[in-house]
Amino acid sequence: MKKIVFLFAFGLAALFAQAQSPAKIGFADAEYIFSQMPEAKQIETELQTLQTQLKKQYDGKVAEFQKQLQQYQAYGNTVPDAVRQNTERELQQLQQNIQKLEQDSQENLQRKQVQLMEPVYTKVGKAIEEVAKANAFTMILTNQVSGLDVVLYADDQSDISDLVLKKMGITPQAATTNPPKK
């Protein structure tokens, strides 16, 4: 009987302790935070510059391929078979090089984006952690993952996005760039 009373008392104490400290959950809009950071424009500019350079290289290779293809088509059957076969191999090689250049360009652009964004993610993550601890949040969610809403409803007091910006020394801009809160 003493064991049952002890277990009952222990269960009540645990329930009471849990009731005293409810979970405080907030969310942060990572896209909004990033859009407000000064680094955002610089990163966007660097990525656009790299993309322009890569596109110029690609367009040059495509123009070279098209020029050689037109020459090949203009000569048609007037050239010896050996020359025609050699030209066809060269055209195939050029086409393969263009495909590889396109693939390499995409990979290069993605690597550069990861390289530029990694310190930003670290900075934002640290600021979110500090704001969460300072405001006694037990959990912080993001409002979107891969374009899908994770937080379907939250009151504005749960949104710590502006607090995170302030923690990083950034004054949040007008709400025109901030998507409507749910």
Secondary structure, 3 states (H helix, E strand, C coil): CHHHHHHHHHHHHHHHHHHHCCCCEEEECHHHHHHHCHHHHHHHHHHHHHHHHHHHHHHHHHHHHHHHHHHHHHHHHHCCHHHHHHHHHHHHHHHHHHHHHHHHHHHHHHHHHHHHHHHHHHHHHHHHHHHHHHCCCCEEEECEECCEECCCCCCHHHECHHHHHHHCCCCCCCCCCCCCCC
